[in-house]
Amino acid sequence: MPLEILGVGALLFGLFFCAVGVLGVIRMPDSLTRLHASGKVATLGLFGILLGAALLMPTAWLRLLTLGLFVLLTSPVATHAIAASVHRRREIVGELVETDAPEEHPDFSGVDVTAVLSRSRIQDIIEAQERALRQRGPEARPKRDD
Amino acid sequence: MIESPFAQTAIQLILLALVSLLIPASYRVIVGPTLPDRLQAVDLITTLLIGIIVLLALVEGTENFVDMAIALAAFAFIGTISIARYISEGRVY
């Protein structure tokens, strides 16, 4: 009986963090803070539920431990992939995310960086310059003869 | 199977609460302003589903449901990684 009370308590712990994570995913202002909230569901919420299940059903502890270790390994990788896609798509630029790419620094606008950067970085620079020109207006775009 | 009525009722109530959490989680899938938001909400729903399957194994007293949760976690990981790569770089490989 005390084992069951402990197990139900762990399940309630996990349910609380699941509810907090879902609330955070709904209420948080932008993608990266929402990722922070959903990470709580994957670690604390799911681990509370797994711990409660292992206390209530002790014969299945090895499977539950396997599931916990798997989620512990894969959940940060998936969260990092989503965050990298947010960053690479330039969904958030400004207050929360400092610009760390050299092409967005104004001092690099006239510098010939083609000698030191790889091909994908050059494409990024061209895209960033075209985006800046598009924000400035269509008359600022240089004539291109290709 | 858990015999005591206290634990059985508590597990069923927690399972009900966890299933009802799926409805507000799908809000972000429908109105998420950007594509990574929707992907992240689908990932969250999959995590909730893993917890639901574990609780279902407790209610039914069937340990084999936990294996199903492991398989769901594996496929969800592969899907999330490949879709994240696709929406950030335009290709999977």
gemmi code that builds the backbone of each chain (N, CA, C; Angstrom):
import gemmi

chains = {
    "A": [
        ("MET", (0.800, -1.226, 0.000), (0.000, 0.000, 0.000), (0.837, 1.282, 0.000)),
        ("PRO", (1.910, 1.380, 0.837), (2.736, 2.603, 0.725), (3.400, 2.730, -0.631)),
        ("LEU", (3.712, 1.597, -1.250), (4.301, 1.648, -2.597), (3.311, 2.230, -3.593)),
        ("GLU", (2.020, 1.880, -3.406), (1.014, 2.406, -4.324), (0.822, 3.904, -4.127)),
        ("ILE", (0.873, 4.351, -2.864), (0.727, 5.801, -2.623), (1.894, 6.551, -3.251)),
        ("LEU", (3.109, 5.977, -3.098), (4.279, 6.601, -3.732), (4.124, 6.637, -5.251)),
        ("GLY", (3.637, 5.531, -5.819), (3.482, 5.467, -7.274), (2.473, 6.467, -7.786)),
        ("VAL", (1.325, 6.570, -7.087), (0.309, 7.537, -7.509), (0.839, 8.961, -7.340)),
        ("GLY", (1.645, 9.180, -6.294), (2.256, 10.508, -6.129), (3.189, 10.851, -7.269)),
        ("ALA", (3.989, 9.861, -7.717), (4.881, 10.115, -8.859), (4.092, 10.364, -10.126)),
        ("LEU", (2.978, 9.638, -10.296), (2.125, 9.873, -11.471), (1.538, 11.274, -11.443)),
        ("LEU", (1.138, 11.745, -10.247), (0.590, 13.098, -10.140), (1.659, 14.149, -10.419)),
        ("PHE", (2.899, 13.870, -9.957), (4.035, 14.740, -10.269), (4.211, 14.874, -11.785)),
        ("GLY", (4.206, 13.715, -12.465), (4.348, 13.753, -13.922), (3.190, 14.459, -14.601)),
        ("LEU", (1.981, 14.226, -14.111), (0.803, 14.881, -14.702), (0.878, 16.391, -14.520)),
        ("PHE", (1.367, 16.820, -13.344), (1.503, 18.267, -13.101), (2.460, 18.886, -14.117)),
        ("PHE", (3.621, 18.226, -14.346), (4.575, 18.835, -15.278), (4.091, 18.755, -16.724)),
        ("CYS", (3.309, 17.698, -17.053), (2.714, 17.652, -18.390), (1.760, 18.822, -18.586)),
        ("ALA", (0.930, 19.093, -17.558), (-0.037, 20.196, -17.680), (0.687, 21.532, -17.782)),
        ("VAL", (1.751, 21.704, -16.989), (2.509, 22.963, -17.043), (3.169, 23.134, -18.409)),
        ("GLY", (3.698, 22.029, -18.960), (4.338, 22.115, -20.273), (3.351, 22.455, -21.369)),
        ("VAL", (2.165, 21.842, -21.334), (1.152, 22.147, -22.355), (0.685, 23.592, -22.220)),
        ("LEU", (0.522, 24.044, -20.980), (0.145, 25.453, -20.755), (1.212, 26.391, -21.305)),
        ("GLY", (2.495, 26.026, -21.076), (3.577, 26.861, -21.589), (3.608, 26.873, -23.102)),
        ("VAL", (3.348, 25.727, -23.743), (3.349, 25.684, -25.210), (2.236, 26.568, -25.761)),
        ("ILE", (1.115, 26.666, -25.043), (0.041, 27.537, -25.530), (0.360, 29.001, -25.265)),
        ("ARG", (0.906, 29.323, -24.100), (0.956, 30.707, -23.663), (2.250, 31.436, -24.002)),
        ("MET", (3.373, 30.706, -24.231), (4.656, 31.384, -24.383), (4.710, 32.200, -25.678)),
        ("PRO", (5.504, 33.279, -25.705), (5.393, 34.222, -26.820), (6.050, 33.789, -28.122)),
        ("ASP", (7.175, 33.063, -28.103), (7.788, 32.703, -29.381), (8.301, 31.267, -29.366)),
        ("SER", (8.870, 30.848, -30.492), (9.158, 29.422, -30.700), (10.153, 28.869, -29.698)),
        ("LEU", (11.206, 29.626, -29.392), (12.255, 29.057, -28.547), (11.787, 28.915, -27.104)),
        ("THR", (11.016, 29.856, -26.603), (10.482, 29.689, -25.249), (9.453, 28.569, -25.199)),
        ("ARG", (8.724, 28.377, -26.282), (7.792, 27.243, -26.331), (8.551, 25.921, -26.330)),
        ("LEU", (9.716, 25.905, -26.986), (10.548, 24.687, -26.947), (11.004, 24.399, -25.520)),
        ("HIS", (11.339, 25.445, -24.780), (11.724, 25.248, -23.384), (10.589, 24.611, -22.596)),
        ("ALA", (9.357, 25.071, -22.839), (8.220, 24.511, -22.104), (7.958, 23.062, -22.486)),
        ("SER", (8.097, 22.737, -23.789), (7.796, 21.364, -24.180), (8.902, 20.410, -23.748)),
        ("GLY", (10.099, 20.935, -23.483), (11.153, 20.080, -22.943), (10.829, 19.581, -21.548)),
        ("LYS", (10.060, 20.372, -20.799), (9.656, 19.928, -19.452), (8.742, 18.712, -19.523)),
        ("VAL", (7.881, 18.671, -20.544), (7.002, 17.511, -20.691), (7.831, 16.271, -20.971)),
        ("ALA", (8.839, 16.417, -21.849), (9.605, 15.243, -22.263), (10.480, 14.717, -21.137)),
        ("THR", (10.978, 15.571, -20.254), (11.856, 15.062, -19.193), (11.084, 14.839, -17.903)),
        ("LEU", (10.671, 15.911, -17.231), (10.081, 15.754, -15.902), (8.725, 15.060, -15.959)),
        ("GLY", (7.866, 15.465, -16.912), (6.537, 14.873, -16.971), (6.582, 13.395, -17.271)),
        ("LEU", (7.308, 13.034, -18.342), (7.348, 11.621, -18.726), (8.115, 10.789, -17.698)),
        ("PHE", (9.177, 11.362, -17.093), (9.919, 10.576, -16.104), (9.108, 10.361, -14.840)),
        ("GLY", (8.282, 11.350, -14.465), (7.396, 11.117, -13.332), (6.425, 9.997, -13.599)),
        ("ILE", (5.866, 9.987, -14.815), (4.918, 8.923, -15.163), (5.623, 7.563, -15.196)),
        ("LEU", (6.862, 7.531, -15.741), (7.584, 6.256, -15.805), (7.951, 5.769, -14.413)),
        ("LEU", (8.346, 6.692, -13.530), (8.684, 6.293, -12.162), (7.457, 5.746, -11.437)),
        ("GLY", (6.315, 6.423, -11.624), (5.088, 5.931, -11.007), (4.691, 4.567, -11.528)),
        ("ALA", (4.854, 4.377, -12.848), (4.513, 3.074, -13.427), (5.444, 1.988, -12.908)),
        ("ALA", (6.731, 2.334, -12.731), (7.665, 1.333, -12.213), (7.363, 0.989, -10.763)),
        ("LEU", (6.842, 1.971, -9.991), (6.490, 1.661, -8.602), (5.204, 0.840, -8.521)),
        ("LEU", (4.269, 1.105, -9.442), (2.991, 0.391, -9.386), (3.065, -0.971, -10.063)),
        ("MET", (3.960, -1.114, -11.046), (4.060, -2.376, -11.781), (5.532, -2.802, -11.773)),
        ("PRO", (6.026, -3.336, -10.659), (7.485, -3.525, -10.508), (8.067, -4.563, -11.459)),
        ("THR", (7.238, -5.434, -12.042), (7.803, -6.458, -12.915), (8.229, -5.888, -14.262)),
        ("ALA", (7.740, -4.702, -14.602), (8.060, -4.121, -15.910), (9.142, -3.057, -15.791)),
        ("TRP", (9.961, -3.096, -14.731), (10.871, -1.970, -14.496), (11.942, -1.878, -15.569)),
        ("LEU", (12.341, -3.034, -16.144), (13.424, -2.984, -17.127), (12.952, -2.308, -18.408)),
        ("ARG", (11.730, -2.628, -18.836), (11.189, -1.979, -20.039), (10.994, -0.488, -19.812)),
        ("LEU", (10.495, -0.134, -18.630), (10.287, 1.287, -18.349), (11.611, 2.033, -18.277)),
        ("LEU", (12.643, 1.356, -17.727), (13.967, 1.990, -17.689), (14.524, 2.170, -19.099)),
        ("THR", (14.304, 1.160, -19.969), (14.744, 1.283, -21.359), (14.074, 2.457, -22.050)),
        ("LEU", (12.746, 2.564, -21.847), (11.999, 3.682, -22.447), (12.503, 5.018, -21.914)),
        ("GLY", (12.786, 5.076, -20.603), (13.283, 6.326, -20.020), (14.634, 6.712, -20.571)),
        ("LEU", (15.544, 5.733, -20.703), (16.871, 6.035, -21.244), (16.775, 6.467, -22.706)),
        ("PHE", (15.877, 5.828, -23.453), (15.719, 6.200, -24.864), (15.217, 7.627, -24.993)),
        ("VAL", (14.205, 7.966, -24.190), (13.668, 9.337, -24.255), (14.719, 10.328, -23.781)),
        ("LEU", (15.502, 9.929, -22.763), (16.565, 10.812, -22.261), (17.606, 11.087, -23.339)),
        ("LEU", (17.865, 10.085, -24.212), (18.842, 10.292, -25.283), (18.259, 11.083, -26.445)),
        ("THR", (17.010, 10.785, -26.834), (16.508, 11.339, -28.094), (15.795, 12.675, -27.957)),
        ("SER", (15.215, 12.942, -26.803), (14.433, 14.180, -26.687), (15.274, 15.453, -26.831)),
        ("PRO", (16.490, 15.546, -26.241), (17.296, 16.753, -26.481), (17.735, 16.888, -27.933)),
        ("VAL", (17.974, 15.759, -28.601), (18.389, 15.818, -30.006), (17.258, 16.371, -30.873)),
        ("ALA", (16.033, 15.887, -30.625), (14.887, 16.379, -31.403), (14.626, 17.852, -31.114)),
        ("THR", (14.725, 18.237, -29.840), (14.519, 19.647, -29.486), (15.577, 20.527, -30.140)),
        ("HIS", (16.834, 20.029, -30.165), (17.891, 20.808, -30.804), (17.668, 20.931, -32.303)),
        ("ALA", (17.160, 19.860, -32.922), (16.894, 19.935, -34.363), (15.805, 20.969, -34.661)),
        ("ILE", (14.761, 20.991, -33.829), (13.689, 21.974, -34.048), (14.216, 23.389, -33.819)),
        ("ALA", (15.030, 23.563, -32.759), (15.575, 24.895, -32.490), (16.508, 25.341, -33.604)),
        ("ALA", (17.287, 24.400, -34.156), (18.165, 24.753, -35.273), (17.359, 25.135, -36.498)),
        ("SER", (16.208, 24.461, -36.700), (15.382, 24.846, -37.850), (14.766, 26.223, -37.638)),
        ("VAL", (14.404, 26.555, -36.393), (13.909, 27.912, -36.102), (14.994, 28.934, -36.404)),
        ("HIS", (16.230, 28.602, -35.999), (17.329, 29.559, -36.202), (17.684, 29.702, -37.674)),
        ("ARG", (17.727, 28.574, -38.374), (18.142, 28.642, -39.773), (17.092, 29.292, -40.654)),
        ("ARG", (15.813, 29.164, -40.276), (14.772, 29.831, -41.051), (14.645, 31.302, -40.690)),
        ("ARG", (15.461, 31.779, -39.721), (15.440, 33.181, -39.290), (14.048, 33.593, -38.852)),
        ("GLU", (13.380, 32.700, -38.080), (12.045, 33.057, -37.604), (12.122, 34.136, -36.537)),
        ("ILE", (13.163, 34.072, -35.703), (13.303, 35.040, -34.624), (14.633, 35.761, -34.810)),
        ("VAL", (14.586, 37.057, -35.065), (15.809, 37.860, -35.122), (15.549, 39.100, -34.300)),
        ("GLY", (16.472, 39.435, -33.412), (16.294, 40.678, -32.675), (16.515, 40.513, -31.198)),
        ("GLU", (15.487, 40.797, -30.420), (15.662, 40.966, -28.985), (16.152, 39.691, -28.317)),
        ("LEU", (15.457, 38.574, -28.563), (15.787, 37.372, -27.807), (16.994, 36.663, -28.374)),
        ("VAL", (17.170, 36.693, -29.698), (18.266, 35.966, -30.318), (19.250, 36.974, -30.879)),
        ("GLU", (20.481, 36.947, -30.378), (21.518, 37.808, -30.923), (21.917, 37.271, -32.290)),
        ("THR", (22.180, 38.175, -33.217), (22.616, 37.708, -34.525), (24.060, 37.254, -34.417)),
        ("ASP", (24.303, 35.998, -34.770), (25.655, 35.467, -34.656), (26.265, 35.174, -36.007)),
        ("ALA", (25.535, 35.442, -37.068), (26.073, 35.158, -38.393), (26.808, 36.391, -38.917)),
        ("PRO", (27.977, 36.215, -39.524), (28.751, 37.389, -39.951), (28.056, 38.190, -41.038)),
        ("GLU", (27.175, 37.550, -41.817), (26.562, 38.283, -42.918), (25.566, 39.318, -42.422)),
        ("GLU", (25.115, 39.170, -41.141), (24.153, 40.127, -40.637), (24.832, 41.277, -39.908)),
        ("HIS", (26.154, 41.240, -39.821), (26.875, 42.332, -39.179), (27.131, 43.421, -40.219)),
        ("PRO", (26.870, 44.696, -39.897), (26.998, 45.726, -40.932), (28.423, 45.931, -41.410)),
        ("ASP", (29.443, 45.608, -40.588), (30.823, 45.834, -41.015), (31.236, 44.885, -42.132)),
        ("PHE", (30.517, 43.800, -42.320), (30.897, 42.816, -43.318), (30.285, 43.098, -44.686)),
        ("SER", (29.575, 44.249, -44.805), (28.798, 44.447, -46.031), (29.692, 44.632, -47.239)),
        ("GLY", (30.858, 45.307, -47.071), (31.702, 45.548, -48.225), (32.920, 44.663, -48.292)),
        ("VAL", (33.041, 43.707, -47.398), (34.259, 42.909, -47.318), (34.130, 41.702, -48.238)),
        ("ASP", (35.207, 41.399, -48.926), (35.208, 40.213, -49.769), (35.534, 39.006, -48.903)),
        ("VAL", (34.503, 38.270, -48.536), (34.710, 37.135, -47.652), (34.664, 35.827, -48.413)),
        ("THR", (34.634, 35.909, -49.735), (34.482, 34.676, -50.509), (35.707, 33.781, -50.394)),
        ("ALA", (36.842, 34.354, -50.027), (38.057, 33.544, -49.984), (38.079, 32.637, -48.764)),
        ("VAL", (37.411, 33.038, -47.699), (37.543, 32.284, -46.460), (36.301, 31.481, -46.127)),
        ("LEU", (35.182, 31.756, -46.774), (33.952, 31.072, -46.395), (33.610, 29.985, -47.407)),
        ("SER", (32.910, 28.988, -46.902), (32.547, 27.890, -47.785), (31.358, 28.287, -48.651)),
        ("ARG", (30.949, 27.391, -49.511), (29.947, 27.722, -50.508), (28.583, 27.997, -49.885)),
        ("SER", (28.227, 27.229, -48.854), (26.898, 27.439, -48.257), (26.841, 28.775, -47.534)),
        ("ARG", (27.970, 29.168, -46.910), (27.982, 30.466, -46.236), (27.843, 31.585, -47.268)),
        ("ILE", (28.446, 31.404, -48.443), (28.322, 32.435, -49.476), (26.876, 32.561, -49.917)),
        ("GLN", (26.186, 31.424, -50.069), (24.772, 31.490, -50.431), (23.961, 32.180, -49.340)),
        ("ASP", (24.314, 31.910, -48.077), (23.623, 32.583, -46.978), (23.823, 34.092, -47.062)),
        ("ILE", (25.063, 34.511, -47.372), (25.352, 35.939, -47.448), (24.556, 36.581, -48.573)),
        ("ILE", (24.482, 35.907, -49.722), (23.731, 36.458, -50.849), (22.256, 36.580, -50.489)),
        ("GLU", (21.738, 35.535, -49.823), (20.331, 35.604, -49.425), (20.089, 36.733, -48.433)),
        ("ALA", (21.019, 36.909, -47.473), (20.827, 37.964, -46.467), (20.875, 39.342, -47.108)),
        ("GLN", (21.805, 39.515, -48.079), (21.887, 40.813, -48.739), (20.640, 41.079, -49.573)),
        ("GLU", (20.136, 40.042, -50.232), (18.910, 40.243, -51.003), (17.728, 40.555, -50.106)),
        ("ARG", (17.717, 39.929, -48.915), (16.626, 40.214, -47.985), (16.712, 41.658, -47.494)),
        ("ALA", (17.931, 42.105, -47.221), (18.100, 43.491, -46.773), (17.682, 44.465, -47.869)),
        ("LEU", (18.018, 44.139, -49.102), (17.616, 45.010, -50.205), (16.104, 45.032, -50.364)),
        ("ARG", (15.480, 43.869, -50.149), (14.033, 43.811, -50.286), (13.352, 44.647, -49.217)),
        ("GLN", (13.961, 44.667, -48.001), (13.370, 45.500, -46.957), (13.551, 46.978, -47.271)),
        ("ARG", (14.657, 47.324, -47.929), (14.914, 48.732, -48.204), (13.998, 49.237, -49.337)),
        ("GLY", (13.555, 48.356, -50.186), (12.667, 48.790, -51.256), (13.149, 48.282, -52.590)),
        ("PRO", (12.280, 48.215, -53.555), (12.665, 47.638, -54.853), (13.605, 48.536, -55.657)),
        ("GLU", (13.643, 49.848, -55.389), (14.502, 50.724, -56.193), (15.959, 50.620, -55.787)),
        ("ALA", (16.233, 50.051, -54.576), (17.621, 49.942, -54.128), (18.313, 48.708, -54.687)),
        ("ARG", (17.569, 47.831, -55.329), (18.160, 46.597, -55.841), (19.068, 46.912, -57.039)),
        ("PRO", (20.311, 46.415, -57.027), (21.204, 46.710, -58.156), (20.814, 45.934, -59.397)),
        ("LYS", (21.124, 46.508, -60.543), (20.852, 45.814, -61.808), (21.826, 44.637, -61.939)),
        ("ARG", (21.286, 43.504, -62.251), (22.154, 42.332, -62.357), (22.138, 41.865, -63.808)),
        ("ASP", (23.333, 41.728, -64.398), (23.391, 41.328, -65.806), (23.912, 39.901, -65.890)),
        ("ASP", (23.023, 38.946, -65.710), (23.425, 37.560, -65.843), (22.501, 36.856, -66.822)),
    ],
    "B": [
        ("MET", (-2.221, -6.275, -13.266), (-3.470, -5.635, -12.827), (-3.327, -5.195, -11.380)),
        ("ILE", (-3.686, -3.965, -11.113), (-3.609, -3.458, -9.747), (-4.938, -3.707, -9.053)),
        ("GLU", (-4.872, -4.399, -7.892), (-6.121, -4.832, -7.276), (-6.791, -3.730, -6.481)),
        ("SER", (-5.982, -2.925, -5.770), (-6.596, -1.989, -4.830), (-7.420, -0.934, -5.556)),
        ("PRO", (-8.641, -0.681, -5.086), (-9.505, 0.269, -5.811), (-8.985, 1.693, -5.776)),
        ("PHE", (-8.227, 2.038, -4.726), (-7.676, 3.395, -4.664), (-6.724, 3.660, -5.820)),
        ("ALA", (-5.755, 2.740, -6.006), (-4.767, 2.941, -7.068), (-5.421, 2.863, -8.442)),
        ("GLN", (-6.367, 1.934, -8.587), (-7.025, 1.786, -9.899), (-7.800, 3.046, -10.281)),
        ("THR", (-8.555, 3.612, -9.330), (-9.317, 4.827, -9.605), (-8.386, 5.998, -9.880)),
        ("ALA", (-7.303, 6.096, -9.098), (-6.373, 7.208, -9.295), (-5.718, 7.132, -10.667)),
        ("ILE", (-5.332, 5.916, -11.075), (-4.688, 5.771, -12.387), (-5.655, 6.129, -13.499)),
        ("GLN", (-6.927, 5.715, -13.344), (-7.889, 6.046, -14.400), (-8.156, 7.536, -14.484)),
        ("LEU", (-8.195, 8.212, -13.334), (-8.403, 9.660, -13.360), (-7.208, 10.377, -13.994)),
        ("ILE", (-5.978, 9.908, -13.657), (-4.784, 10.537, -14.237), (-4.741, 10.297, -15.746)),
        ("LEU", (-5.164, 9.095, -16.157), (-5.217, 8.808, -17.598), (-6.213, 9.724, -18.300)),
        ("LEU", (-7.352, 9.969, -17.662), (-8.357, 10.867, -18.242), (-7.798, 12.283, -18.372)),
        ("ALA", (-7.091, 12.735, -17.330), (-6.527, 14.092, -17.381), (-5.475, 14.199, -18.474)),
        ("LEU", (-4.654, 13.134, -18.620), (-3.585, 13.175, -19.626), (-4.166, 13.159, -21.036)),
        ("VAL", (-5.262, 12.395, -21.229), (-5.891, 12.385, -22.556), (-6.516, 13.749, -22.855)),
        ("SER", (-7.124, 14.365, -21.839), (-7.734, 15.678, -22.095), (-6.685, 16.747, -22.325)),
        ("LEU", (-5.417, 16.499, -21.937), (-4.342, 17.455, -22.254), (-4.029, 17.472, -23.750)),
        ("LEU", (-4.450, 16.432, -24.484), (-4.162, 16.388, -25.922), (-4.901, 17.499, -26.663)),
        ("ILE", (-6.055, 17.907, -26.149), (-6.867, 18.909, -26.853), (-6.180, 20.283, -26.850)),
        ("PRO", (-5.748, 20.808, -25.676), (-5.000, 22.073, -25.750), (-3.665, 21.948, -26.458)),
        ("ALA", (-3.052, 20.741, -26.465), (-1.781, 20.605, -27.175), (-1.983, 20.698, -28.683)),
        ("SER", (-3.144, 20.247, -29.176), (-3.375, 20.318, -30.620), (-3.741, 21.735, -31.075)),
        ("TYR", (-3.994, 22.640, -30.117), (-4.220, 24.048, -30.476), (-3.020, 24.614, -31.216)),
        ("ARG", (-1.809, 24.281, -30.742), (-0.593, 24.826, -31.353), (-0.351, 24.212, -32.739)),
        ("VAL", (-0.840, 22.998, -32.947), (-0.701, 22.404, -34.280), (-1.568, 23.165, -35.279)),
        ("ILE", (-2.770, 23.567, -34.842), (-3.708, 24.186, -35.778), (-3.336, 25.641, -36.038)),
        ("VAL", (-3.078, 26.423, -34.982), (-2.862, 27.858, -35.182), (-1.399, 28.264, -35.057)),
        ("GLY", (-0.467, 27.299, -34.931), (0.935, 27.653, -34.785), (1.385, 28.561, -35.918)),
        ("PRO", (1.974, 29.733, -35.599), (2.225, 30.672, -36.683), (3.261, 30.184, -37.690)),
        ("THR", (4.247, 29.419, -37.260), (5.275, 28.977, -38.194), (5.320, 27.455, -38.235)),
        ("LEU", (6.077, 26.968, -39.216), (6.186, 25.519, -39.404), (6.897, 24.811, -38.243)),
        ("PRO", (8.021, 25.330, -37.702), (8.635, 24.657, -36.548), (7.720, 24.596, -35.331)),
        ("ASP", (6.811, 25.562, -35.181), (5.866, 25.493, -34.065), (4.967, 24.282, -34.177)),
        ("ARG", (4.475, 24.054, -35.392), (3.599, 22.893, -35.587), (4.354, 21.594, -35.348)),
        ("LEU", (5.598, 21.523, -35.852), (6.407, 20.317, -35.656), (6.651, 20.067, -34.175)),
        ("GLN", (6.939, 21.148, -33.442), (7.200, 21.006, -32.018), (5.947, 20.569, -31.273)),
        ("ALA", (4.768, 21.049, -31.704), (3.530, 20.637, -31.047), (3.228, 19.167, -31.337)),
        ("VAL", (3.552, 18.719, -32.550), (3.355, 17.295, -32.857), (4.289, 16.442, -32.003)),
        ("ASP", (5.513, 16.933, -31.795), (6.459, 16.220, -30.932), (5.932, 16.146, -29.500)),
        ("LEU", (5.346, 17.258, -29.042), (4.760, 17.273, -27.696), (3.613, 16.283, -27.580)),
        ("ILE", (2.766, 16.217, -28.603), (1.636, 15.284, -28.581), (2.148, 13.849, -28.548)),
        ("THR", (3.248, 13.566, -29.285), (3.800, 12.215, -29.251), (4.330, 11.868, -27.864)),
        ("THR", (4.961, 12.849, -27.201), (5.439, 12.598, -25.841), (4.274, 12.307, -24.893)),
        ("LEU", (3.191, 13.077, -25.056), (2.006, 12.803, -24.232), (1.439, 11.425, -24.531)),
        ("LEU", (1.488, 11.019, -25.806), (0.962, 9.694, -26.167), (1.789, 8.581, -25.540)),
        ("ILE", (3.106, 8.792, -25.418), (3.934, 7.779, -24.754), (3.485, 7.606, -23.303)),
        ("GLY", (3.255, 8.742, -22.625), (2.756, 8.664, -21.251), (1.399, 7.997, -21.172)),
        ("ILE", (0.527, 8.284, -22.158), (-0.805, 7.671, -22.163), (-0.710, 6.165, -22.336)),
        ("ILE", (0.219, 5.718, -23.210), (0.354, 4.276, -23.415), (0.870, 3.589, -22.153)),
        ("VAL", (1.809, 4.244, -21.447), (2.319, 3.659, -20.197), (1.203, 3.559, -19.162)),
        ("LEU", (0.360, 4.616, -19.085), (-0.760, 4.557, -18.141), (-1.781, 3.500, -18.546)),
        ("LEU", (-1.949, 3.324, -19.861), (-2.870, 2.289, -20.342), (-2.357, 0.905, -19.965)),
        ("ALA", (-1.028, 0.735, -20.019), (-0.447, -0.531, -19.573), (-0.730, -0.760, -18.091)),
        ("LEU", (-0.734, 0.313, -17.298), (-1.061, 0.168, -15.878), (-2.526, -0.209, -15.676)),
        ("VAL", (-3.410, 0.428, -16.448), (-4.839, 0.158, -16.277), (-5.163, -1.273, -16.678)),
        ("GLU", (-4.605, -1.692, -17.825), (-4.909, -3.031, -18.325), (-4.102, -4.113, -17.617)),
        ("GLY", (-2.996, -3.718, -16.982), (-2.115, -4.699, -16.390), (-1.302, -5.473, -17.406)),
        ("THR", (-1.123, -4.895, -18.601), (-0.382, -5.567, -19.672), (0.969, -4.899, -19.834)),
        ("GLU", (2.038, -5.655, -19.559), (3.367, -5.068, -19.670), (3.784, -4.836, -21.116)),
        ("ASN", (3.164, -5.559, -22.056), (3.610, -5.473, -23.442), (3.315, -4.124, -24.065)),
        ("PHE", (2.403, -3.361, -23.447), (2.117, -2.038, -23.977), (3.329, -1.122, -23.886)),
        ("VAL", (4.231, -1.395, -22.937), (5.414, -0.544, -22.786), (6.330, -0.686, -24.006)),
        ("ASP", (6.373, -1.894, -24.583), (7.150, -2.092, -25.813), (6.596, -1.226, -26.941)),
        ("MET", (5.268, -1.122, -26.982), (4.631, -0.271, -27.981), (5.043, 1.176, -27.785)),
        ("ALA", (5.161, 1.602, -26.529), (5.584, 2.978, -26.249), (7.016, 3.209, -26.709)),
        ("ILE", (7.883, 2.175, -26.539), (9.271, 2.308, -27.004), (9.312, 2.464, -28.519)),
        ("ALA", (8.501, 1.653, -29.218), (8.462, 1.760, -30.684), (7.945, 3.121, -31.122)),
        ("LEU", (6.927, 3.625, -30.436), (6.393, 4.951, -30.773), (7.445, 6.027, -30.557)),
        ("ALA", (8.225, 5.913, -29.468), (9.273, 6.898, -29.208), (10.320, 6.876, -30.310)),
        ("ALA", (10.688, 5.661, -30.774), (11.698, 5.554, -31.825), (11.216, 6.188, -33.123)),
        ("PHE", (9.982, 5.858, -33.521), (9.483, 6.417, -34.784), (9.269, 7.921, -34.686)),
        ("ALA", (8.835, 8.394, -33.523), (8.634, 9.834, -33.359), (9.953, 10.582, -33.459)),
        ("PHE", (11.024, 9.972, -32.914), (12.349, 10.613, -32.991), (12.797, 10.735, -34.446)),
        ("ILE", (12.674, 9.627, -35.193), (13.103, 9.667, -36.597), (12.285, 10.689, -37.381)),
        ("GLY", (10.969, 10.687, -37.160), (10.121, 11.623, -37.885), (10.423, 13.064, -37.563)),
        ("THR", (10.633, 13.358, -36.279), (10.912, 14.743, -35.902), (12.226, 15.224, -36.496)),
        ("ILE", (13.252, 14.362, -36.434), (14.555, 14.769, -36.967), (14.464, 15.018, -38.467)),
        ("SER", (13.803, 14.100, -39.194), (13.781, 14.264, -40.649), (12.933, 15.457, -41.064)),
        ("ILE", (11.796, 15.697, -40.388), (10.974, 16.848, -40.763), (11.687, 18.149, -40.388)),
        ("ALA", (12.405, 18.163, -39.264), (13.139, 19.379, -38.893), (14.218, 19.689, -39.913)),
        ("ARG", (14.917, 18.646, -40.373), (15.925, 18.878, -41.415), (15.270, 19.332, -42.713)),
        ("TYR", (14.088, 18.775, -43.010), (13.438, 19.150, -44.260), (12.979, 20.601, -44.246)),
        ("ILE", (12.389, 21.043, -43.141), (11.887, 22.417, -43.148), (12.984, 23.439, -42.926)),
        ("SER", (14.188, 23.016, -42.509), (15.239, 24.017, -42.368), (16.135, 24.061, -43.592)),
        ("GLU", (16.375, 22.934, -44.237), (17.314, 22.930, -45.352), (16.667, 22.566, -46.676)),
        ("GLY", (15.398, 22.192, -46.678), (14.730, 21.882, -47.918), (14.966, 20.477, -48.413)),
        ("ARG", (15.734, 19.689, -47.666), (15.945, 18.298, -48.053), (16.205, 17.517, -46.780)),
        ("VAL", (16.041, 16.189, -46.880), (16.192, 15.376, -45.682), (17.642, 14.952, -45.504)),
        ("TYR", (18.275, 14.523, -46.592), (19.663, 14.071, -46.487), (20.634, 15.190, -46.808)),
    ],
}
model = gemmi.Model(1)
for chain_id, residues in chains.items():
    chain = gemmi.Chain(chain_id)
    for i, (resn, *xyz) in enumerate(residues, 1):
        res = gemmi.Residue()
        res.name, res.seqid = resn, gemmi.SeqId(i, " ")
        for name, pos in zip(("N", "CA", "C"), xyz):
            atom = gemmi.Atom()
            atom.name, atom.element = name, gemmi.Element(name[0])
            atom.pos, atom.b_iso = gemmi.Position(*pos), 0.0
            res.add_atom(atom)
        chain.add_residue(res)
    model.add_chain(chain)
structure = gemmi.Structure()
structure.add_model(model)
structure.setup_entities()
